[in-house]
Amino acid sequence: MKILLVSDAHRTAGAEFYLYSLAKGLKQRGYRVKLLCPDRKEWNELAGKMAIDNLDVNVLPLKSRHDFGRFYFLAFLYLPQIIKLKRKIQQLNPDILHINTAVVEDGQTIIIAGRLARVKNLINTFHTGQFIPYTIKGVRIRLIDSFRKIVVRKVISFIKAIIAVSFSTAYEINQKYGVPKEKFKIIYNGIEVSKFNLGYDKQSFRNKVGLDENGFLVTCVSNLHLHKGLNYLLAAIPDVLKEFSDVHFLFVGDGEQRVKLLEQSRSLGIDKNVVFIGKSNNVPSILGASDIFVLPSLWEGFPLVILEAMAAGLPIVATRVGGIPEMITSGEEGFLVDPCNSNALFSAIKKILNDSELAKKMGIQAKLRARNFSVNHMVEKTCELYESMSNIS
C-alpha cells in the first residue's frame, strides 16, 4: 500500500514530529511511504532527520494559511498551489493521502488537490480544534467566523476519516465547526518511551547551568509563543524563590516571545535563577537532569513534550487544557491547574518541592502511564485505519 504523508505547515513543532515518527513506523511495517513537505528553511532540520532515516521526502514551495495574512480564511482559493499539488499527488499516485495539520483550517489546498487528483482515501490528522475568532482592531467579525466554519465543513466533507489526537480535539472540532462525530477516529500521539528512560548523567548537565546536585531544576520545554503561557510561569517564580532559593528554572525552546520573556525575567529580578537556552537536540538528557516539568499553555492539542517528561519520570505541572487531562490525572502524575493563573502554578510547584516523597511517587506514576502512549501503539492504530479504508474503497 502506498501512503503519501503531506503537510503545509509554516514551521515545525510537535505536529510535524508526529509526521516524522509516523513515517518511520510505517516504513518499518513495510508500507511504501512518501512525504510531501514545504520547501522552506523552517523545515530544513526536520527534513535532514528524515533524510538520515532514508525516508522518501518530496518538497514543494507551499504557502501555509499563515502566509495569507488577514485573508487566511481564503486560502482555499489559491488555485496555483492547488494545481501544483494536484499534479504532484497524481505523479506520486498514493492509495492513501494522509494530511497532517496542527489546526482545522490548515491544509485546505492539499485536501482540495487530493480530491481533484481523485485519490479515493483522504485522511486528515488534526492536533487541535482551537478556534480563534476573527477580529479587526479588537472587534470580532462574526460574519467572517460563520463563513470560516462553512468553508471548513465543506472542505472536510471531501475527507473519508479524521484522526483526532485526543477526545478533546474531536469534541472541539465537532462543537466549534460542526464536523460530524462519525468522521473521527481517536488515536493518541505517541513517543519512543525508552529514549527518555536511559539514566542520563544528571550532574553533568546541571553543571552547565550552574546548579549543584542539591538544587532543584524546574524545566519547561516549549516554543516561546504567546499561547504557551510562559509569562504566567515567570510571574510565579518570585514566590517560588522566596521559599526555595536553590531552584533554577530552565526554558528550552525559541520563538517570537523570547525578547519579551527575557525582559520580564529581568524586571522581576529573577534572571539569576532563570535560564533560556534556546532550541536543543538533547531534550532527553535535559529532562533526565530535571526535577519537575511545567507546561503553562493557554491551549494545547496533545503535547508530546509532556509525554516525554512523563517517560523521564518527572512530576508534571500543567494547565487543564486540550488533551492534557487525558494524559494526567491531577494528584497522581502531577498537578493540573487552570490556565492564566500564576498563583495556581506557584502552589502546585511548591507542593512538589516541599514533599520529596510525593515528587518521587508522582514521577514513578508518570513513567508508568507514559507507556500507554508509545509511538508503536500510535502507528499500529493508524495502520488499522488504513487497512479498514482499503477494504471498503
N, C-alpha and C positions, 0 to 999 in steps of 0.2 A: 504494500500500500504506500502511495506517495503522499507525503504530508508537506504542505507549504505553510511555514510559520511567518507571519508578517506583522510588522509594527511601523507606525509613522511617528513615534514619539520624538519630541524635540530635544529630549535629554534622557539619560539612562538613570534608573533608580531601581527600586525593588521589583516593579512590574517587568522591567526589561531583563533583570537577572532571573526572574521566573522563566522567561522565554528561553534563556540560555540553558538553564537546568533541565527544562522540558525537552529541548532539542537533544541534549546529551543522552537523557534517559531513553528517548525514542530510538535514537541510533543504536544504543546498546541492545535494544529489543528487536532489532532487525528491520525497522521501518526505514524507508528511503526518505530522508528528511532534507529539506532545503529551507533556508531562511532568506527573507527579503527585508532589508533594513534601510533606513535613510542614509544617504551619503553625506554625513555631516560630522564635524570634528568631535562633537559630544559623544559620538558612538565609537570613536577610534579605540579606546581602551577595551570596551566590551567586544568589539569586532576582532581585536587582537587575541583575546581569550578564546573566542570561537574558532579562530584560525589555528591556534595551538592544538585544539581538540579535533582538528580536521573536519570541522563542520562545513557544509556547503553554503557559504554566505554570498548572497547576491545583494548589490546595493543599487539604489536609485536616488536621484536628488528629489526627495519628497518634502513637501510642506506639511507641517502639522497644523492643527487647529489654532495653535498659539501664534503662528506666523501671519494670521489674517487680522490681528489686532482687534479693533472694535467690531469687525464684521465676521468674527469667528463662527457665528451661527449660520453663515452662508458657505461654509467650506465645501458642502456637498455640491455646490455649483461649479467647482473648479474643474472644468472639463479637460484642460491639458493634462492634469495629473491622472484623472480617471482613465483617459485614453492610454496614457503611458503605462499605467498599472494593468489595464486590461490586456495590452499586448504582452507584457512581461508574464502575467499569470497564464495566458494561453501558451506562451513559449515553455513555461515550466510544467504546465499540464498536470496539476495535482488532482488526486482523488478527493482530498480534503483540504480546504483553505481555512486555516486556523488563525484568526486575527487576535492580537493581544493589545488591549488598551487600558490605560490607567483609569480613565473615566468614560462615561457612556457616550459623550459627544465626540470623542476621538475616533479616528479610523473610518469615517463615513465614506471617503473616496475609495478606500480599499473594499468596503462592502459592496458599493455600487459597481466597482470594476469587476469584482468576483461574480456578481450577478450577470453583468454584461458578457463576461467570459464563459458563462454557462457552467460554472462549477456547481455540481449538484449539492455538495455538502459544505456549507459555510458554518463555521463555529466562531464565536467571539468569547474570549475571556475578559471579564470586567473585574477590576480590582477595587473599585469603589463606586457607590451610587451617588456620590456627592453632587448636589445641585446648587450652584451659586447663582443667585438672582442677578439679572442683567440690570445695571444701573448706569445712569448718566448724571454726573455731578451729585452723586448720593441719592438720586431719585430712581426708584425701581420702575422699569418699563414692563408692565405686566403683559402687554400685547406681544412683545418680543419673547417673553418667557413662555407664553402659550404657544407661539409659533415654534420655538425650540423643541417643545415636547411633542408637537405634531410631527416634526421632522424626524425626531428620534424614533418614534413609534413606526413611522413609515419605513425608514431605513432598516430598522431591526426586523421588520416583517420579512426581509429577504434572508434572514439567518435561520438556520434549522435548529440550532441549540445555542444556549448561552451558558458558559461556565461562570458561576459566581464564586469568588474565593472565600465567601463566608455567607451564613444565613442573613447577616445584617446587610451585606451588599445586595443580595437578592431582594430583600424586603424594601430597601431604599429605592431600588430601580423600579420595583412594582408600584410603590406608593407615589413616587415623585414623577415618574414618566408614564405610568400606566401600561408597562410592558407585562403581558400575561404571565402568570406564575408557571404555566405549563412549559414555558421556554427554558426554565432554569434547571441546571444541574449543579449541585454544590460540591465543589472539590477544593478542599483546603490547600493553601500553599504549603510547600514542604522544603526542608533543608537537609543537607548532609549532616546528620546529627553527630556522627563520630568525629567530624572535623573540629568540633568545638569541645571535645572531651579528651584532650591529649596530654593533660598535665603540663601545661606551659610553665616556664620558669617565671614565677610571679615577681621576684625581686629585680630581675634584670630590666624589665620594662619600667618598673616603678622608679628605678634609679634615674631614668631619663626625664622623669617629671619631678625629680627632687623629693620623692616620698620614701620615707624609711619603712621598714617592714611592719612597724606597729601602727602606722597611719591607715586611714580609710581612703579608698578610692571609689568615688561615685562616677559612673560613666554614662554618657549619652552618645549613642552613635546615630546620627541623623543628618540629612541635608539641612542646611541653615536657611530654611524657608519660613515664611510668616506663619503658615498653618501648623508648623511643628510646635508652636507654643513655647519656644525656648526662653523667651523673655520672662515667662511666668516662673520657670525654673530658676533663672538668675535672680529674680526678685525674692525667691525663697531662701537663697544661700546665706544672706546675712544672719537670719535667725538660726540657721544650722550652725554657723561658725561661732555664734555666741555661746553655744552649749558644747560644741565639739571643734576645738581649734585645730585638731590634727586631721581634718578632712580636706581632700582635694577633689575638685570636680573637673572631669575631663570631657571635652566636647570633640567628637570625631566626625568630620564632615565639612562641607563647604556650601556656599550659596549666597544669594543676594543680601541676606540679613547679616552677614559677617561683621561689617563695619559697625552697624548699629548695636550688635550684641557685644562687641569689644568695648564700645563707648559706654554701654550700660554697665558692664563689669567694672570699668574704671570709676564710673560715677558712684557706684555702690561701695567702692573701696574693697572689693573682693578679688581683684585681679591677681593677687599673690597666691590665691588658692584656686584659681580657675585657669585652665589651660585649654587653648584651642589649637589643635594640631593639624587641622585640615583633613583631607581625604587620606585614607590609609588602606594599603593592601594587606595589612596584618591584623585585621579585626579579631580573629580567633585568639591571638596572644594577648591583645589588649583586654578582651573580655576575661581571659584567664588570669589577668593581673588585677581584676576589679573586685569590689565587694558588693556593690549594688548597681543595678541598671535602672535608669529612669528615661521614660519617653513621655513628654507632656503634651502630646499633639492635640490640636483642636478638632481634627477629624482624621480618620485613617480608613484603610481597607482591611488588610490582614497583614500587618507589617512583619516581614521576615526577620528583621533585626531583633524583635522580641523573642522569636523562636530561637534565634542564635544565642541570645543571652540566657534563655532558659536552659538550652543544651549545655551551656558552660557552667551551669549550676549556680546562677545568680538569683537572689530575690529581686523581684521586679516591682517598681513603682511606675504606674502608667495611668493614663486617663481612660475613663469609661466611655470610649467612642468606637464606632465601627465594629470590626470583628474582634477587638481585643478581649472583651468579656467571654468570647468563645475559646480563647487560649488560656485565660487566667481566671481562677476563682478567687475573689478578694479574700484575704486572710489565709490562703493556702500557699499559692506560689508567689505571693506578694500582695500588694495593696492596689486597688483601683480607686481613683478619685475623679471628681468632676473636672472638666476642662476649665481653663482660665481661673484657676484657684491656687494661688501661691501658698496660702496658709495650709491647704489640704496637702500639698506636696511636701511642705516642711514637716507636717505632723506625721506623714507616712514614712518619710526618710528617718525622722527622729526615732520612731518606734523600732525600726530595724537596727539603727546604730546603737540604741540603748540595750538591745537584747541579742546577744551573740547566739544563744540557743535558738531563738526564733529565726534569726537570719540563716543559720545552718539548716534548720528544718525546712524553711521555705526554699532554699537552694536545692536541697535534695528532691523535694516535691516537684520543683520546676524542671529539674533534669529528667525525672521520670515521665512527666507529662509531655515533654518535648518529643519523646519517642513516638507519640501519636501523630506527629506532623513531619514524617520523613518524606524526602523527595521521591523515594521508591513508591510509597503509597500514592503520592500525587500523580506520578507517571502511570502507575497501574490503573487508577481510576479513569485517567484520560484515555488510555488505550481501550478500556471497556466501552467508553463513549464512542470512540472512533469505530470500533467493530460493530456496535449496535447500529450506527448510522450507515455503515457499509452494507449491512444485511438488509436494510429497508430501502436503500436508494435504488 
